[in-house]
Amino acid sequence: MTTLASQRTRPEMTDAVFASISDVVQREAGIILQESKRLMIASRVAKRLKALNINTFEEYCEYLSRQGGEGEKDELIGVLTTNVTNFFREKHHFEDFEKHVIPDLMTRARAGLRVRIWSAGCSIGAEPYSIALTLLNAWPSCMEADVKVLATDIDPESLAIAKRGVYPQDMVHKEVPNEHLRHFQPTDDSHLTVSEDVRSLVSIRPLNLIKPWPMRGRFSVIFCRNVVIYFGQETTNRVWMNFADRLEPGGRLYIGHSERVKGAAEAVLEPCGVTAYRLTEGMTP
């Protein structure tokens, strides 16, 4: 009975509403909403209606179009973004990073140069903290050098979790290798927090990948995994070129298991491992 009653009162997402919301999300975040996922999308957007005490999707679209709805666009994108993440996800990337990249970063630091690594689409922080843990394990003195991991995401709720750095104990023990567990401390019986040493290496900031990027310096390494799968091909190709433009010569780009660098960026980003690319020495995008 409860299920039937809820179905009667649930607002309907018409073709016009779906088109309107899809347009906003693509324009603001580059994300393509699939028609096949309309029911899931309607369910997630309905959470925003409830939070704003709005009765219909049509009223919600009107709200988005008004001046006061600008901030709501970020909330909309947040509820529609799938934030699936794990510590040390796609382990081969961290093995490559530790074996083939960190020694060069150490040489760079000893020469007095800065080292910058970017986790683009960091979700709740598992990826940038995994990067920091790998750095500390292979390079214990990295905190004495000019080393920083920039972590960015479009979703404010995910960033808030990343900044807190507190995770379920079961998640940590399942995903984090034993050699890194010393960098977690209990906050209660069921949660662990990332240590201050790890947190001090990570800077967490909001960023929309399809809007202008404020960073001016280049990065030695960029992780952007399972993010562009939500973009159209034109947007994806532009993001690849933007990453190439932000890499130092020889710098690494790690991408998702189902992603491949295409378009103009293929001329300057050469494969160097499983879903890993290297900016060709001496070449600039």
Summary of the structure (lengths in Angstrom):
residues: 285
radius of gyration: 20.7
end to end distance: 60.7
largest distance: 70.2
contacts: 868
relative contact order: 0.12
helix: 52%
strand: 19%
